[in-house]
Amino acid sequence: MSAAPAFSVFSAVSELFVTAGVFYIVRRNWTRRTFPLGAFLAVALFEAFVNVLYMSHRAAQASSGADPLPAGLKAAFAAHGLLSLLAYLVFVVLGIFAYQDQRAGRFYFRERPALTWSFLGVWVVSVGSGEALFAVRYLL
């Protein structure tokens, strides 16, 4: 077990707050309340500039050999990174659609329950896999 870098700890903890933000945004739209554009922008930008940047940095380290990892752990990190990036991009697209629909008096997430729950499921798997990988890498 190696000591967790501060940026890794910050990213792991902040991801839980980002997830709370994602659920807050979806819930407000689901309950037919005003779309929280400010919260959506804050969550989307924070996720892009902190967590996506963090994953890019860690991927560069792993591919350069600066951070030696067993092959299985590298594959797990790569799969997690791809899933997380996909979940983030879907969040941004769905958030934009929800904001546009809200302006037209519709509630995007409420009107698409299968899509909404599928997205939230993928988001939870993405975050859960990241937290699990953090634990395997630094806590076990």
Salt bridges, closest charged atoms under 4 A:
ASP67 OD2 - ARG58 NH2 2.74
ASP67 OD1 - ARG137 NH2 2.38
ASP101 OD1 - ARG106 NH2 3.08
ASP101 OD2 - ARG112 NH1 3.60
GLU111 OE1 - ARG112 NH1 3.86
